[in-house]
Amino acid sequence: MYVKVSMAGAPYLRKIDLKFYKSYSELLKVLENMFKCTFGEYSEREGYNGSEFVPTYEDKDGDWMLIGDVPWE
């Protein structure tokens, strides 16, 4: 299952295959290395702390969601 990933201000998009990852934390480490940034720590109550960047995705309805709000499975 390929998805496109990008970062605000980055001049390029990448495609990644989500089947290679077993959890959000594993995916976020790859994205941090890819885009040379950090996302901070995630908590259900406060979202991501410790970073100016917040990992999000667009769901099938066109709504923007925080990565981690929905279980990985």
Predicted model as a PDB file, atoms N, CA, C, CB and O in Angstrom, pLDDT in the B-factor column:
MODEL        1                                                                  
ATOM      1  N   MET A   1       0.850  -1.174   0.000  1.00 82.00           N  
ATOM      2  CA  MET A   1       0.000   0.000   0.000  1.00 82.00           C  
ATOM      3  C   MET A   1       0.898   1.240   0.000  1.00 82.00           C  
ATOM      4  CB  MET A   1      -0.968  -0.004   1.228  1.00 82.00           C  
ATOM      5  O   MET A   1       1.446   1.625   1.033  1.00 82.00           O  
ATOM      6  N   TYR A   2       1.033   1.845  -1.154  1.00 90.00           N  
ATOM      7  CA  TYR A   2       1.877   3.030  -1.281  1.00 90.00           C  
ATOM      8  C   TYR A   2       1.099   4.299  -0.943  1.00 90.00           C  
ATOM      9  CB  TYR A   2       2.450   3.127  -2.698  1.00 90.00           C  
ATOM     10  O   TYR A   2      -0.072   4.442  -1.297  1.00 90.00           O  
ATOM     11  N   VAL A   3       1.768   5.209  -0.258  1.00 89.00           N  
ATOM     12  CA  VAL A   3       1.206   6.527   0.032  1.00 89.00           C  
ATOM     13  C   VAL A   3       2.259   7.576  -0.312  1.00 89.00           C  
ATOM     14  CB  VAL A   3       0.759   6.643   1.535  1.00 89.00           C  
ATOM     15  O   VAL A   3       3.459   7.313  -0.240  1.00 89.00           O  
ATOM     16  N   LYS A   4       1.797   8.762  -0.685  1.00 89.00           N  
ATOM     17  CA  LYS A   4       2.702   9.875  -0.941  1.00 89.00           C  
ATOM     18  C   LYS A   4       2.931  10.624   0.363  1.00 89.00           C  
ATOM     19  CB  LYS A   4       2.134  10.825  -2.039  1.00 89.00           C  
ATOM     20  O   LYS A   4       1.993  10.867   1.123  1.00 89.00           O  
ATOM     21  N   VAL A   5       4.169  10.984   0.614  1.00 91.00           N  
ATOM     22  CA  VAL A   5       4.490  11.775   1.801  1.00 91.00           C  
ATOM     23  C   VAL A   5       5.200  13.049   1.357  1.00 91.00           C  
ATOM     24  CB  VAL A   5       5.374  10.960   2.804  1.00 91.00           C  
ATOM     25  O   VAL A   5       5.959  13.051   0.388  1.00 91.00           O  
ATOM     26  N   SER A   6       4.941  14.122   2.078  1.00 89.00           N  
ATOM     27  CA  SER A   6       5.596  15.396   1.790  1.00 89.00           C  
ATOM     28  C   SER A   6       5.714  16.175   3.084  1.00 89.00           C  
ATOM     29  CB  SER A   6       4.812  16.213   0.717  1.00 89.00           C  
ATOM     30  O   SER A   6       5.156  15.794   4.113  1.00 89.00           O  
ATOM     31  N   MET A   7       6.443  17.262   3.015  1.00 88.00           N  
ATOM     32  CA  MET A   7       6.612  18.131   4.169  1.00 88.00           C  
ATOM     33  C   MET A   7       6.487  19.574   3.674  1.00 88.00           C  
ATOM     34  CB  MET A   7       7.997  17.880   4.887  1.00 88.00           C  
ATOM     35  O   MET A   7       7.033  19.931   2.630  1.00 88.00           O  
ATOM     36  N   ALA A   8       5.775  20.384   4.422  1.00 83.00           N  
ATOM     37  CA  ALA A   8       5.629  21.790   4.054  1.00 83.00           C  
ATOM     38  C   ALA A   8       7.007  22.407   3.862  1.00 83.00           C  
ATOM     39  CB  ALA A   8       4.825  22.567   5.131  1.00 83.00           C  
ATOM     40  O   ALA A   8       7.855  22.325   4.751  1.00 83.00           O  
ATOM     41  N   GLY A   9       7.232  23.015   2.724  1.00 81.00           N  
ATOM     42  CA  GLY A   9       8.504  23.661   2.444  1.00 81.00           C  
ATOM     43  C   GLY A   9       9.506  22.773   1.737  1.00 81.00           C  
ATOM     44  O   GLY A   9      10.486  23.274   1.184  1.00 81.00           O  
ATOM     45  N   ALA A  10       9.284  21.461   1.739  1.00 79.00           N  
ATOM     46  CA  ALA A  10      10.198  20.553   1.042  1.00 79.00           C  
ATOM     47  C   ALA A  10       9.876  20.560  -0.450  1.00 79.00           C  
ATOM     48  CB  ALA A  10      10.099  19.107   1.619  1.00 79.00           C  
ATOM     49  O   ALA A  10       8.704  20.533  -0.826  1.00 79.00           O  
ATOM     50  N   PRO A  11      10.892  20.596  -1.300  1.00 79.00           N  
ATOM     51  CA  PRO A  11      10.646  20.726  -2.741  1.00 79.00           C  
ATOM     52  C   PRO A  11      10.324  19.406  -3.446  1.00 79.00           C  
ATOM     53  CB  PRO A  11      11.843  21.344  -3.391  1.00 79.00           C  
ATOM     54  O   PRO A  11      10.362  19.348  -4.675  1.00 79.00           O  
ATOM     55  N   TYR A  12      10.008  18.342  -2.693  1.00 80.00           N  
ATOM     56  CA  TYR A  12       9.777  17.048  -3.330  1.00 80.00           C  
ATOM     57  C   TYR A  12       8.755  16.218  -2.548  1.00 80.00           C  
ATOM     58  CB  TYR A  12      11.097  16.277  -3.456  1.00 80.00           C  
ATOM     59  O   TYR A  12       8.516  16.453  -1.363  1.00 80.00           O  
ATOM     60  N   LEU A  13       8.164  15.252  -3.234  1.00 87.00           N  
ATOM     61  CA  LEU A  13       7.281  14.258  -2.640  1.00 87.00           C  
ATOM     62  C   LEU A  13       7.990  12.908  -2.702  1.00 87.00           C  
ATOM     63  CB  LEU A  13       5.892  14.209  -3.373  1.00 87.00           C  
ATOM     64  O   LEU A  13       8.868  12.708  -3.541  1.00 87.00           O  
ATOM     65  N   ARG A  14       7.620  11.994  -1.831  1.00 90.00           N  
ATOM     66  CA  ARG A  14       8.141  10.630  -1.851  1.00 90.00           C  
ATOM     67  C   ARG A  14       6.969   9.664  -1.753  1.00 90.00           C  
ATOM     68  CB  ARG A  14       9.160  10.395  -0.689  1.00 90.00           C  
ATOM     69  O   ARG A  14       5.927   9.994  -1.186  1.00 90.00           O  
ATOM     70  N   LYS A  15       7.142   8.488  -2.299  1.00 92.00           N  
ATOM     71  CA  LYS A  15       6.181   7.410  -2.120  1.00 92.00           C  
ATOM     72  C   LYS A  15       6.809   6.383  -1.192  1.00 92.00           C  
ATOM     73  CB  LYS A  15       5.772   6.766  -3.490  1.00 92.00           C  
ATOM     74  O   LYS A  15       7.971   6.010  -1.353  1.00 92.00           O  
ATOM     75  N   ILE A  16       6.023   5.928  -0.212  1.00 93.00           N  
ATOM     76  CA  ILE A  16       6.510   4.872   0.672  1.00 93.00           C  
ATOM     77  C   ILE A  16       5.457   3.771   0.738  1.00 93.00           C  
ATOM     78  CB  ILE A  16       6.828   5.428   2.099  1.00 93.00           C  
ATOM     79  O   ILE A  16       4.266   4.023   0.558  1.00 93.00           O  
ATOM     80  N   ASP A  17       5.909   2.558   0.995  1.00 94.00           N  
ATOM     81  CA  ASP A  17       5.026   1.407   1.117  1.00 94.00           C  
ATOM     82  C   ASP A  17       4.795   1.132   2.602  1.00 94.00           C  
ATOM     83  CB  ASP A  17       5.626   0.153   0.396  1.00 94.00           C  
ATOM     84  O   ASP A  17       5.724   0.760   3.319  1.00 94.00           O  
ATOM     85  N   LEU A  18       3.559   1.315   3.059  1.00 91.00           N  
ATOM     86  CA  LEU A  18       3.242   1.157   4.479  1.00 91.00           C  
ATOM     87  C   LEU A  18       3.378  -0.286   4.960  1.00 91.00           C  
ATOM     88  CB  LEU A  18       1.838   1.645   4.746  1.00 91.00           C  
ATOM     89  O   LEU A  18       3.465  -0.523   6.165  1.00 91.00           O  
ATOM     90  N   LYS A  19       3.398  -1.254   4.042  1.00 93.00           N  
ATOM     91  CA  LYS A  19       3.532  -2.657   4.444  1.00 93.00           C  
ATOM     92  C   LYS A  19       4.889  -2.954   5.077  1.00 93.00           C  
ATOM     93  CB  LYS A  19       3.323  -3.561   3.244  1.00 93.00           C  
ATOM     94  O   LYS A  19       5.041  -3.967   5.759  1.00 93.00           O  
ATOM     95  N   PHE A  20       5.876  -2.083   4.858  1.00 94.00           N  
ATOM     96  CA  PHE A  20       7.203  -2.294   5.426  1.00 94.00           C  
ATOM     97  C   PHE A  20       7.278  -1.918   6.904  1.00 94.00           C  
ATOM     98  CB  PHE A  20       8.221  -1.498   4.649  1.00 94.00           C  
ATOM     99  O   PHE A  20       8.268  -2.235   7.564  1.00 94.00           O  
ATOM    100  N   TYR A  21       6.266  -1.258   7.432  1.00 93.00           N  
ATOM    101  CA  TYR A  21       6.312  -0.743   8.804  1.00 93.00           C  
ATOM    102  C   TYR A  21       5.258  -1.430   9.660  1.00 93.00           C  
ATOM    103  CB  TYR A  21       6.102   0.787   8.823  1.00 93.00           C  
ATOM    104  O   TYR A  21       4.181  -1.781   9.177  1.00 93.00           O  
ATOM    105  N   LYS A  22       5.579  -1.615  10.932  1.00 93.00           N  
ATOM    106  CA  LYS A  22       4.683  -2.321  11.842  1.00 93.00           C  
ATOM    107  C   LYS A  22       3.969  -1.400  12.828  1.00 93.00           C  
ATOM    108  CB  LYS A  22       5.454  -3.356  12.601  1.00 93.00           C  
ATOM    109  O   LYS A  22       3.073  -1.842  13.546  1.00 93.00           O  
ATOM    110  N   SER A  23       4.360  -0.114  12.869  1.00 90.00           N  
ATOM    111  CA  SER A  23       3.747   0.810  13.830  1.00 90.00           C  
ATOM    112  C   SER A  23       3.987   2.254  13.376  1.00 90.00           C  
ATOM    113  CB  SER A  23       4.320   0.581  15.265  1.00 90.00           C  
ATOM    114  O   SER A  23       4.805   2.532  12.500  1.00 90.00           O  
ATOM    115  N   TYR A  24       3.237   3.156  14.012  1.00 87.00           N  
ATOM    116  CA  TYR A  24       3.445   4.580  13.733  1.00 87.00           C  
ATOM    117  C   TYR A  24       4.848   5.021  14.121  1.00 87.00           C  
ATOM    118  CB  TYR A  24       2.410   5.426  14.476  1.00 87.00           C  
ATOM    119  O   TYR A  24       5.476   5.800  13.403  1.00 87.00           O  
ATOM    120  N   SER A  25       5.344   4.527  15.256  1.00 86.00           N  
ATOM    121  CA  SER A  25       6.662   4.973  15.705  1.00 86.00           C  
ATOM    122  C   SER A  25       7.741   4.580  14.699  1.00 86.00           C  
ATOM    123  CB  SER A  25       6.985   4.384  17.087  1.00 86.00           C  
ATOM    124  O   SER A  25       8.675   5.347  14.461  1.00 86.00           O  
ATOM    125  N   GLU A  26       7.622   3.403  14.114  1.00 91.00           N  
ATOM    126  CA  GLU A  26       8.577   2.966  13.100  1.00 91.00           C  
ATOM    127  C   GLU A  26       8.488   3.870  11.854  1.00 91.00           C  
ATOM    128  CB  GLU A  26       8.317   1.484  12.716  1.00 91.00           C  
ATOM    129  O   GLU A  26       9.510   4.274  11.300  1.00 91.00           O  
ATOM    130  N   LEU A  27       7.276   4.174  11.431  1.00 91.00           N  
ATOM    131  CA  LEU A  27       7.067   5.058  10.281  1.00 91.00           C  
ATOM    132  C   LEU A  27       7.609   6.459  10.556  1.00 91.00           C  
ATOM    133  CB  LEU A  27       5.573   5.134   9.929  1.00 91.00           C  
ATOM    134  O   LEU A  27       8.249   7.055   9.690  1.00 91.00           O  
ATOM    135  N   LEU A  28       7.361   6.983  11.747  1.00 89.00           N  
ATOM    136  CA  LEU A  28       7.812   8.338  12.078  1.00 89.00           C  
ATOM    137  C   LEU A  28       9.337   8.446  12.091  1.00 89.00           C  
ATOM    138  CB  LEU A  28       7.254   8.758  13.435  1.00 89.00           C  
ATOM    139  O   LEU A  28       9.889   9.472  11.693  1.00 89.00           O  
ATOM    140  N   LYS A  29      10.015   7.403  12.542  1.00 90.00           N  
ATOM    141  CA  LYS A  29      11.483   7.423  12.509  1.00 90.00           C  
ATOM    142  C   LYS A  29      11.986   7.543  11.082  1.00 90.00           C  
ATOM    143  CB  LYS A  29      12.058   6.158  13.164  1.00 90.00           C  
ATOM    144  O   LYS A  29      12.933   8.283  10.813  1.00 90.00           O  
ATOM    145  N   VAL A  30      11.363   6.825  10.174  1.00 92.00           N  
ATOM    146  CA  VAL A  30      11.749   6.890   8.761  1.00 92.00           C  
ATOM    147  C   VAL A  30      11.481   8.287   8.205  1.00 92.00           C  
ATOM    148  CB  VAL A  30      10.984   5.824   7.933  1.00 92.00           C  
ATOM    149  O   VAL A  30      12.315   8.837   7.485  1.00 92.00           O  
ATOM    150  N   LEU A  31      10.331   8.862   8.532  1.00 90.00           N  
ATOM    151  CA  LEU A  31      10.008  10.204   8.042  1.00 90.00           C  
ATOM    152  C   LEU A  31      10.949  11.261   8.626  1.00 90.00           C  
ATOM    153  CB  LEU A  31       8.558  10.554   8.384  1.00 90.00           C  
ATOM    154  O   LEU A  31      11.339  12.197   7.928  1.00 90.00           O  
ATOM    155  N   GLU A  32      11.313  11.114   9.899  1.00 89.00           N  
ATOM    156  CA  GLU A  32      12.265  12.051  10.510  1.00 89.00           C  
ATOM    157  C   GLU A  32      13.606  12.006   9.784  1.00 89.00           C  
ATOM    158  CB  GLU A  32      12.462  11.727  12.006  1.00 89.00           C  
ATOM    159  O   GLU A  32      14.214  13.047   9.537  1.00 89.00           O  
ATOM    160  N   ASN A  33      14.064  10.813   9.446  1.00 91.00           N  
ATOM    161  CA  ASN A  33      15.324  10.682   8.702  1.00 91.00           C  
ATOM    162  C   ASN A  33      15.201  11.215   7.280  1.00 91.00           C  
ATOM    163  CB  ASN A  33      15.768   9.223   8.667  1.00 91.00           C  
ATOM    164  O   ASN A  33      16.118  11.859   6.770  1.00 91.00           O  
ATOM    165  N   MET A  34      14.073  10.947   6.648  1.00 89.00           N  
ATOM    166  CA  MET A  34      13.856  11.377   5.273  1.00 89.00           C  
ATOM    167  C   MET A  34      13.838  12.898   5.153  1.00 89.00           C  
ATOM    168  CB  MET A  34      12.553  10.800   4.746  1.00 89.00           C  
ATOM    169  O   MET A  34      14.431  13.463   4.233  1.00 89.00           O  
ATOM    170  N   PHE A  35      13.155  13.555   6.086  1.00 87.00           N  
ATOM    171  CA  PHE A  35      12.977  15.008   6.011  1.00 87.00           C  
ATOM    172  C   PHE A  35      13.889  15.780   6.957  1.00 87.00           C  
ATOM    173  CB  PHE A  35      11.549  15.358   6.307  1.00 87.00           C  
ATOM    174  O   PHE A  35      13.797  17.005   7.036  1.00 87.00           O  
ATOM    175  N   LYS A  36      14.762  15.085   7.671  1.00 87.00           N  
ATOM    176  CA  LYS A  36      15.727  15.725   8.579  1.00 87.00           C  
ATOM    177  C   LYS A  36      15.024  16.639   9.578  1.00 87.00           C  
ATOM    178  CB  LYS A  36      16.767  16.529   7.779  1.00 87.00           C  
ATOM    179  O   LYS A  36      15.331  17.827   9.675  1.00 87.00           O  
ATOM    180  N   CYS A  37      14.072  16.063  10.322  1.00 86.00           N  
ATOM    181  CA  CYS A  37      13.321  16.824  11.321  1.00 86.00           C  
ATOM    182  C   CYS A  37      12.990  15.907  12.489  1.00 86.00           C  
ATOM    183  CB  CYS A  37      12.021  17.434  10.709  1.00 86.00           C  
ATOM    184  O   CYS A  37      13.299  14.716  12.451  1.00 86.00           O  
ATOM    185  N   THR A  38      12.362  16.456  13.528  1.00 86.00           N  
ATOM    186  CA  THR A  38      11.845  15.648  14.623  1.00 86.00           C  
ATOM    187  C   THR A  38      10.395  16.026  14.876  1.00 86.00           C  
ATOM    188  CB  THR A  38      12.696  15.833  15.905  1.00 86.00           C  
ATOM    189  O   THR A  38       9.996  17.176  14.692  1.00 86.00           O  
ATOM    190  N   PHE A  39       9.620  15.047  15.297  1.00 84.00           N  
ATOM    191  CA  PHE A  39       8.197  15.285  15.538  1.00 84.00           C  
ATOM    192  C   PHE A  39       7.848  15.394  17.001  1.00 84.00           C  
ATOM    193  CB  PHE A  39       7.390  14.196  14.927  1.00 84.00           C  
ATOM    194  O   PHE A  39       6.716  15.756  17.322  1.00 84.00           O  
ATOM    195  N   GLY A  40       8.755  15.102  17.900  1.00 76.00           N  
ATOM    196  CA  GLY A  40       8.459  15.168  19.325  1.00 76.00           C  
ATOM    197  C   GLY A  40       7.718  13.930  19.789  1.00 76.00           C  
ATOM    198  O   GLY A  40       7.593  12.955  19.048  1.00 76.00           O  
ATOM    199  N   GLU A  41       7.232  13.971  21.004  1.00 77.00           N  
ATOM    200  CA  GLU A  41       6.540  12.832  21.610  1.00 77.00           C  
ATOM    201  C   GLU A  41       5.041  12.984  21.433  1.00 77.00           C  
ATOM    202  CB  GLU A  41       6.894  12.702  23.105  1.00 77.00           C  
ATOM    203  O   GLU A  41       4.508  14.091  21.515  1.00 77.00           O  
ATOM    204  N   TYR A  42       4.361  11.871  21.191  1.00 75.00           N  
ATOM    205  CA  TYR A  42       2.905  11.874  20.999  1.00 75.00           C  
ATOM    206  C   TYR A  42       2.187  11.457  22.281  1.00 75.00           C  
ATOM    207  CB  TYR A  42       2.512  10.932  19.841  1.00 75.00           C  
ATOM    208  O   TYR A  42       2.592  10.506  22.949  1.00 75.00           O  
ATOM    209  N   SER A  43       1.127  12.173  22.613  1.00 72.00           N  
ATOM    210  CA  SER A  43       0.232  11.733  23.688  1.00 72.00           C  
ATOM    211  C   SER A  43      -1.197  11.932  23.192  1.00 72.00           C  
ATOM    212  CB  SER A  43       0.495  12.528  25.038  1.00 72.00           C  
ATOM    213  O   SER A  43      -1.486  12.884  22.467  1.00 72.00           O  
ATOM    214  N   GLU A  44      -2.094  11.019  23.593  1.00 70.00           N  
ATOM    215  CA  GLU A  44      -3.483  11.111  23.134  1.00 70.00           C  
ATOM    216  C   GLU A  44      -4.139  12.411  23.570  1.00 70.00           C  
ATOM    217  CB  GLU A  44      -4.288   9.933  23.654  1.00 70.00           C  
ATOM    218  O   GLU A  44      -4.975  12.959  22.851  1.00 70.00           O  
ATOM    219  N   ARG A  45      -3.774  12.895  24.718  1.00 73.00           N  
ATOM    220  CA  ARG A  45      -4.405  14.100  25.255  1.00 73.00           C  
ATOM    221  C   ARG A  45      -3.913  15.374  24.577  1.00 73.00           C  
ATOM    222  CB  ARG A  45      -4.154  14.190  26.742  1.00 73.00           C  
ATOM    223  O   ARG A  45      -4.708  16.274  24.308  1.00 73.00           O  
ATOM    224  N   GLU A  46      -2.594  15.463  24.293  1.00 73.00           N  
ATOM    225  CA  GLU A  46      -2.025  16.720  23.807  1.00 73.00           C  
ATOM    226  C   GLU A  46      -1.464  16.663  22.399  1.00 73.00           C  
ATOM    227  CB  GLU A  46      -0.958  17.156  24.721  1.00 73.00           C  
ATOM    228  O   GLU A  46      -0.982  17.679  21.899  1.00 73.00           O  
ATOM    229  N   GLY A  47      -1.509  15.519  21.745  1.00 71.00           N  
ATOM    230  CA  GLY A  47      -0.947  15.421  20.401  1.00 71.00           C  
ATOM    231  C   GLY A  47       0.568  15.338  20.455  1.00 71.00           C  
ATOM    232  O   GLY A  47       1.123  14.631  21.296  1.00 71.00           O  
ATOM    233  N   TYR A  48       1.245  16.060  19.554  1.00 74.00           N  
ATOM    234  CA  TYR A  48       2.714  16.026  19.478  1.00 74.00           C  
ATOM    235  C   TYR A  48       3.306  17.234  20.189  1.00 74.00           C  
ATOM    236  CB  TYR A  48       3.188  15.987  18.006  1.00 74.00           C  
ATOM    237  O   TYR A  48       2.932  18.374  19.912  1.00 74.00           O  
ATOM    238  N   ASN A  49       4.238  16.975  21.112  1.00 76.00           N  
ATOM    239  CA  ASN A  49       4.915  18.046  21.851  1.00 76.00           C  
ATOM    240  C   ASN A  49       6.396  18.035  21.518  1.00 76.00           C  
ATOM    241  CB  ASN A  49       4.703  17.891  23.379  1.00 76.00           C  
ATOM    242  O   ASN A  49       6.976  16.976  21.280  1.00 76.00           O  
ATOM    243  N   GLY A  50       7.003  19.205  21.499  1.00 73.00           N  
ATOM    244  CA  GLY A  50       8.443  19.284  21.333  1.00 73.00           C  
ATOM    245  C   GLY A  50       8.898  19.461  19.899  1.00 73.00           C  
ATOM    246  O   GLY A  50      10.062  19.212  19.585  1.00 73.00           O  
ATOM    247  N   SER A  51       8.002  19.884  19.025  1.00 77.00           N  
ATOM    248  CA  SER A  51       8.385  20.062  17.633  1.00 77.00           C  
ATOM    249  C   SER A  51       7.512  21.121  16.977  1.00 77.00           C  
ATOM    250  CB  SER A  51       8.283  18.737  16.871  1.00 77.00           C  
ATOM    251  O   SER A  51       6.364  21.332  17.368  1.00 77.00           O  
ATOM    252  N   GLU A  52       8.071  21.776  15.980  1.00 78.00           N  
ATOM    253  CA  GLU A  52       7.258  22.704  15.202  1.00 78.00           C  
ATOM    254  C   GLU A  52       6.519  21.969  14.084  1.00 78.00           C  
ATOM    255  CB  GLU A  52       8.136  23.823  14.617  1.00 78.00           C  
ATOM    256  O   GLU A  52       5.661  22.553  13.421  1.00 78.00           O  
ATOM    257  N   PHE A  53       6.846  20.691  13.869  1.00 82.00           N  
ATOM    258  CA  PHE A  53       6.200  19.883  12.835  1.00 82.00           C  
ATOM    259  C   PHE A  53       5.244  18.891  13.463  1.00 82.00           C  
ATOM    260  CB  PHE A  53       7.243  19.148  11.985  1.00 82.00           C  
ATOM    261  O   PHE A  53       5.520  18.339  14.528  1.00 82.00           O  
ATOM    262  N   VAL A  54       4.105  18.662  12.794  1.00 84.00           N  
ATOM    263  CA  VAL A  54       3.106  17.718  13.270  1.00 84.00           C  
ATOM    264  C   VAL A  54       2.762  16.788  12.114  1.00 84.00           C  
ATOM    265  CB  VAL A  54       1.831  18.453  13.814  1.00 84.00           C  
ATOM    266  O   VAL A  54       2.312  17.251  11.066  1.00 84.00           O  
ATOM    267  N   PRO A  55       2.967  15.479  12.287  1.00 88.00           N  
ATOM    268  CA  PRO A  55       2.646  14.546  11.205  1.00 88.00           C  
ATOM    269  C   PRO A  55       1.133  14.336  11.084  1.00 88.00           C  
ATOM    270  CB  PRO A  55       3.349  13.196  11.439  1.00 88.00           C  
ATOM    271  O   PRO A  55       0.470  13.976  12.057  1.00 88.00           O  
ATOM    272  N   THR A  56       0.607  14.561   9.910  1.00 87.00           N  
ATOM    273  CA  THR A  56      -0.823  14.417   9.649  1.00 87.00           C  
ATOM    274  C   THR A  56      -1.027  13.608   8.375  1.00 87.00           C  
ATOM    275  CB  THR A  56      -1.507  15.803   9.532  1.00 87.00           C  
ATOM    276  O   THR A  56      -0.089  13.376   7.611  1.00 87.00           O  
ATOM    277  N   TYR A  57      -2.260  13.186   8.162  1.00 87.00           N  
ATOM    278  CA  TYR A  57      -2.622  12.543   6.901  1.00 87.00           C  
ATOM    279  C   TYR A  57      -4.033  12.958   6.539  1.00 87.00           C  
ATOM    280  CB  TYR A  57      -2.507  10.993   6.998  1.00 87.00           C  
ATOM    281  O   TYR A  57      -4.809  13.386   7.393  1.00 87.00           O  
ATOM    282  N   GLU A  58      -4.355  12.827   5.266  1.00 87.00           N  
ATOM    283  CA  GLU A  58      -5.690  13.144   4.789  1.00 87.00           C  
ATOM    284  C   GLU A  58      -6.453  11.839   4.635  1.00 87.00           C  
ATOM    285  CB  GLU A  58      -5.644  13.938   3.445  1.00 87.00           C  
ATOM    286  O   GLU A  58      -6.022  10.947   3.904  1.00 87.00           O  
ATOM    287  N   ASP A  59      -7.589  11.722   5.324  1.00 87.00           N  
ATOM    288  CA  ASP A  59      -8.354  10.480   5.242  1.00 87.00           C  
ATOM    289  C   ASP A  59      -9.218  10.455   3.984  1.00 87.00           C  
ATOM    290  CB  ASP A  59      -9.229  10.308   6.490  1.00 87.00           C  
ATOM    291  O   ASP A  59      -9.201  11.398   3.192  1.00 87.00           O  
ATOM    292  N   LYS A  60      -9.968   9.381   3.807  1.00 88.00           N  
ATOM    293  CA  LYS A  60     -10.745   9.196   2.584  1.00 88.00           C  
ATOM    294  C   LYS A  60     -11.851  10.240   2.413  1.00 88.00           C  
ATOM    295  CB  LYS A  60     -11.351   7.817   2.574  1.00 88.00           C  
ATOM    296  O   LYS A  60     -12.343  10.445   1.303  1.00 88.00           O  
ATOM    297  N   ASP A  61     -12.248  10.908   3.523  1.00 94.00           N  
ATOM    298  CA  ASP A  61     -13.267  11.954   3.464  1.00 94.00           C  
ATOM    299  C   ASP A  61     -12.681  13.341   3.225  1.00 94.00           C  
ATOM    300  CB  ASP A  61     -14.063  11.960   4.740  1.00 94.00           C  
ATOM    301  O   ASP A  61     -13.419  14.321   3.122  1.00 94.00           O  
ATOM    302  N   GLY A  62     -11.347  13.424   3.138  1.00 92.00           N  
ATOM    303  CA  GLY A  62     -10.692  14.704   2.926  1.00 92.00           C  
ATOM    304  C   GLY A  62     -10.388  15.460   4.206  1.00 92.00           C  
ATOM    305  O   GLY A  62      -9.979  16.620   4.157  1.00 92.00           O  
ATOM    306  N   ASP A  63     -10.583  14.810   5.368  1.00 92.00           N  
ATOM    307  CA  ASP A  63     -10.287  15.440   6.659  1.00 92.00           C  
ATOM    308  C   ASP A  63      -8.828  15.189   7.021  1.00 92.00           C  
ATOM    309  CB  ASP A  63     -11.230  14.899   7.775  1.00 92.00           C  
ATOM    310  O   ASP A  63      -8.284  14.124   6.727  1.00 92.00           O  
ATOM    311  N   TRP A  64      -8.189  16.182   7.669  1.00 89.00           N  
ATOM    312  CA  TRP A  64      -6.805  16.034   8.119  1.00 89.00           C  
ATOM    313  C   TRP A  64      -6.806  15.488   9.534  1.00 89.00           C  
ATOM    314  CB  TRP A  64      -6.039  17.387   8.051  1.00 89.00           C  
ATOM    315  O   TRP A  64      -7.466  16.031  10.420  1.00 89.00           O  
ATOM    316  N   MET A  65      -6.054  14.396   9.743  1.00 88.00           N  
ATOM    317  CA  MET A  65      -5.999  13.708  11.021  1.00 88.00           C  
ATOM    318  C   MET A  65      -4.554  13.654  11.508  1.00 88.00           C  
ATOM    319  CB  MET A  65      -6.593  12.286  10.906  1.00 88.00           C  
ATOM    320  O   MET A  65      -3.625  13.607  10.702  1.00 88.00           O  
ATOM    321  N   LEU A  66      -4.364  13.661  12.843  1.00 85.00           N  
ATOM    322  CA  LEU A  66      -3.034  13.470  13.416  1.00 85.00           C  
ATOM    323  C   LEU A  66      -2.647  12.002  13.290  1.00 85.00           C  
ATOM    324  CB  LEU A  66      -2.992  13.930  14.903  1.00 85.00           C  
ATOM    325  O   LEU A  66      -3.463  11.118  13.549  1.00 85.00           O  
ATOM    326  N   ILE A  67      -1.411  11.743  12.896  1.00 84.00           N  
ATOM    327  CA  ILE A  67      -0.924  10.378  12.903  1.00 84.00           C  
ATOM    328  C   ILE A  67      -0.880   9.918  14.344  1.00 84.00           C  
ATOM    329  CB  ILE A  67       0.473  10.260  12.223  1.00 84.00           C  
ATOM    330  O   ILE A  67      -0.295  10.589  15.195  1.00 84.00           O  
ATOM    331  N   GLY A  68      -1.487   8.790  14.623  1.00 81.00           N  
ATOM    332  CA  GLY A  68      -1.576   8.254  15.977  1.00 81.00           C  
ATOM    333  C   GLY A  68      -2.984   8.328  16.541  1.00 81.00           C  
ATOM    334  O   GLY A  68      -3.289   7.622  17.502  1.00 81.00           O  
ATOM    335  N   ASP A  69      -3.857   9.162  15.975  1.00 81.00           N  
ATOM    336  CA  ASP A  69      -5.235   9.266  16.468  1.00 81.00           C  
ATOM    337  C   ASP A  69      -6.041   7.996  16.181  1.00 81.00           C  
ATOM    338  CB  ASP A  69      -5.930  10.474  15.834  1.00 81.00           C  
ATOM    339  O   ASP A  69      -6.974   7.668  16.915  1.00 81.00           O  
ATOM    340  N   VAL A  70      -5.682   7.298  15.130  1.00 83.00           N  
ATOM    341  CA  VAL A  70      -6.364   6.066  14.737  1.00 83.00           C  
ATOM    342  C   VAL A  70      -5.379   4.923  14.929  1.00 83.00           C  
ATOM    343  CB  VAL A  70      -6.884   6.133  13.250  1.00 83.00           C  
ATOM    344  O   VAL A  70      -4.212   5.067  14.565  1.00 83.00           O  
ATOM    345  N   PRO A  71      -5.805   3.792  15.486  1.00 85.00           N  
ATOM    346  CA  PRO A  71      -4.884   2.668  15.668  1.00 85.00           C  
ATOM    347  C   PRO A  71      -4.195   2.272  14.363  1.00 85.00           C  
ATOM    348  CB  PRO A  71      -5.631   1.472  16.238  1.00 85.00           C  
ATOM    349  O   PRO A  71      -4.796   2.361  13.293  1.00 85.00           O  
ATOM    350  N   TRP A  72      -2.940   1.835  14.446  1.00 85.00           N  
ATOM    351  CA  TRP A  72      -2.129   1.484  13.274  1.00 85.00           C  
ATOM    352  C   TRP A  72      -2.827   0.455  12.391  1.00 85.00           C  
ATOM    353  CB  TRP A  72      -0.769   0.948  13.714  1.00 85.00           C  
ATOM    354  O   TRP A  72      -2.821   0.595  11.168  1.00 85.00           O  
ATOM    355  N   GLU A  73      -3.413  -0.553  12.970  1.00 80.00           N  
ATOM    356  CA  GLU A  73      -4.036  -1.623  12.199  1.00 80.00           C  
ATOM    357  C   GLU A  73      -5.077  -1.054  11.277  1.00 80.00           C  
ATOM    358  CB  GLU A  73      -4.657  -2.672  13.116  1.00 80.00           C  
ATOM    359  O   GLU A  73      -5.720  -1.799  10.537  1.00 80.00           O  
TER     360      GLU A  73                                                      
ENDMDL                                                                          
END                                                                             
